[in-house]
Amino acid sequence: MAAKIISINISPKKGMRKKAVDTAVLKDNYGIEGDAHASGKWHRQVSLLALESIRKMQAKGLKVGPGDFAENITTEGVELPVLPIGTKMTIGEDIELEVTQIGKLCHSRCAIYEQAGDCVMPREGIFVKVLKGGTIKVGDEITVVQGSST
C-alpha cells in the first residue's frame, strides 16, 4: 500500500482543535499557510501523525479521529516514529520535507490523556520542516526518500 495523506488539519490559534481542510499550501521553511504553528525559523513547522497511531487510541475506546491530536497531516502507510531525524520525504510530485523531531514533551495532560491515561502524539507524532513547498491535498502520495520506512 502506498503511503498517503488521510487528513490535513489547521487552526488559526494555538490550543484550538484543528479543522480538516481538503488542500493546504506548504511554504518553504515556514509551515502550512493559515496554521497557528507555522512560523518558520524553527524545526517544528508541520506535525504528522499516522492513522495507525490514532487507531491504537480508538482501540482503547476513545472516539478520536484525524486532527484530534492537533497534527497537521494525518498519514497512512508509513511508520513515522521509526524515521530517523534528517529523513527526507516527498508529498506528491515536488514537495520536500525533512524530519526534525520524533515525538514531543507534553507540558500539560491533554483531554485525550485524561480520558485514556495515554496519548500517542508525544511518542509517535513527528515534526518536519518544509524544504520545498507547494499545495497538498488529501490522497496525495507520501514517499520516504532517505531513511527507513519499515
C-alpha positions in Angstrom: 0.0 0.0 0.0 1.3 3.4 -0.9 1.7 5.9 1.9 -0.7 8.8 1.6 -2.4 11.8 3.3 -5.6 10.9 5.0 -6.4 14.4 6.5 -4.9 17.9 6.5 -5.7 19.9 9.7 -5.2 23.5 10.6 -6.2 26.0 13.2 -5.8 29.8 13.4 -4.7 29.8 17.1 -2.6 27.5 19.2 -4.6 25.5 21.7 -7.7 25.2 19.4 -8.9 22.0 17.9 -7.7 21.8 14.3 -10.3 21.6 11.5 -9.9 19.4 8.4 -9.3 21.0 5.0 -9.1 19.4 1.6 -6.0 21.3 0.5 -3.3 23.4 2.1 -0.3 25.4 1.0 3.1 24.5 2.5 5.5 27.4 2.4 9.3 26.9 2.2 10.9 26.9 5.6 7.7 28.1 7.2 4.9 25.6 7.5 1.2 25.4 6.5 -0.3 28.7 5.5 -3.1 29.7 7.9 -2.0 27.3 10.7 -1.0 28.7 14.1 2.1 26.5 14.4 3.6 27.8 11.2 6.2 30.3 12.0 9.4 29.4 10.1 12.7 29.8 11.9 12.2 26.7 14.0 12.3 22.9 13.4 8.6 22.1 14.2 6.9 23.7 11.2 4.5 20.8 10.4 3.3 17.9 12.6 2.4 14.4 11.3 0.7 11.5 13.0 -0.2 8.2 11.4 -3.8 6.9 11.2 -2.3 3.6 12.6 -1.4 5.5 15.8 -4.9 7.0 16.1 -6.3 3.5 15.8 -4.4 2.5 18.9 -6.3 5.1 20.8 -9.6 4.1 19.2 -8.8 0.5 20.4 -8.7 1.9 24.0 -12.3 3.0 23.5 -11.7 6.7 22.6 -13.9 8.4 20.0 -11.0 10.2 18.2 -10.0 10.7 14.6 -7.7 12.6 12.3 -6.9 16.1 13.7 -8.0 15.3 17.3 -4.3 15.1 18.3 -3.6 18.6 16.8 -1.5 17.0 14.0 -1.3 19.0 10.7 -1.1 15.9 8.5 -2.6 12.5 9.2 -0.9 9.8 7.2 -1.5 6.2 6.4 1.0 3.6 5.3 4.3 5.0 6.6 5.7 4.1 10.1 6.5 7.6 11.2 8.2 7.1 14.6 10.9 4.9 13.1 12.1 7.5 10.6 15.4 8.9 11.8 15.9 12.7 12.2 17.2 14.0 8.9 15.0 11.6 6.8 13.6 13.3 3.7 10.2 12.7 2.3 8.2 14.0 -0.6 4.5 14.6 -0.9 3.0 14.5 -4.4 5.5 15.3 -7.1 7.7 18.0 -5.7 7.0 19.0 -2.1 10.0 18.1 0.1 10.1 17.7 3.9 12.8 16.8 6.4 12.1 15.0 9.7 13.4 17.2 12.6 11.9 15.7 15.7 10.2 12.5 16.8 7.6 13.0 19.5 7.4 15.9 21.9 7.2 16.6 25.6 3.7 17.4 26.7 3.8 20.1 29.3 0.2 19.5 30.4 -2.0 16.5 30.2 -4.4 16.9 27.3 -8.1 15.8 27.3 -7.1 12.6 25.5 -4.6 11.7 28.2 -7.2 12.5 30.9 -9.7 10.1 29.2 -7.4 7.2 28.3 -4.4 7.6 30.6 -2.3 7.8 27.5 -1.7 9.8 24.3 0.2 8.7 21.2 1.2 12.1 19.9 4.2 12.6 22.3 5.7 9.2 21.3 4.5 8.7 17.7 3.9 12.1 16.2 6.8 13.6 14.2 7.7 17.1 13.1 9.2 18.2 9.8 10.5 21.4 8.2 9.4 22.4 4.7 12.4 22.2 2.3 10.3 22.9 -0.8 6.7 23.9 -0.5 3.6 23.7 -2.7 -0.1 22.7 -2.4 -1.0 19.4 -0.8 -4.3 17.6 -0.9 -6.0 14.7 0.8 -4.9 11.5 -1.0 -1.5 12.8 -2.1 1.2 10.1 -2.0 4.0 10.3 0.5 7.4 8.9 -0.4 10.3 8.4 2.0 13.3 9.4 0.0 16.1 8.8 2.5 15.9 6.8 5.7 13.8 3.7 6.7 10.1 3.2 6.4 10.0 -0.3 7.9 
